[in-house]
Amino acid sequence: MVKLSGFAAELFELLVLVLGAGAAAVVGLALERFGVAAVTGGDVVVGLWAVAMGLVALYVGVVALGYEQVLPRVRALASRVDT
């Protein structure tokens, strides 16, 4: 029973990380779209700020959470399930 509860806790933690990575990526894309619209609308300062913040959010979602946190945990859980 202890092994199953530990596996469930790791699976829940992975789910939270995936949701966080997805949310950060969605926010990043929304900021990018807003920034491009603002720049094309003539508000260059706000547009460039939104584009920069969108890039930061995309980095957090894709690289910091997705590639560096989620992917290794998925591989570790998959190797535990195979054995």
Residue pairs with C-beta under 8 A, 6 or more apart in sequence:
7 77
7 80
10 73
10 77
11 77
13 73
14 70
14 73
14 74
14 77
17 65
17 69
17 70
17 73
18 70
20 61
20 65
21 61
21 62
21 65
21 66
21 69
21 70
22 61
23 61
24 57
24 58
24 60
24 61
24 65
25 57
25 58
25 61
25 62
25 66
26 61
27 54
27 57
27 61
28 54
28 55
28 56
28 57
28 58
28 59
28 60
28 61
29 54
29 58
30 54
31 50
31 51
31 53
31 54
31 57
32 50
32 51
32 54
32 55
32 58
34 47
34 50
34 54
35 46
35 47
35 48
35 49
35 50
35 51
35 52
35 53
35 54
36 47
36 51
37 47
38 44
38 46
38 47
38 50
39 47
39 48
39 51
40 47
41 47
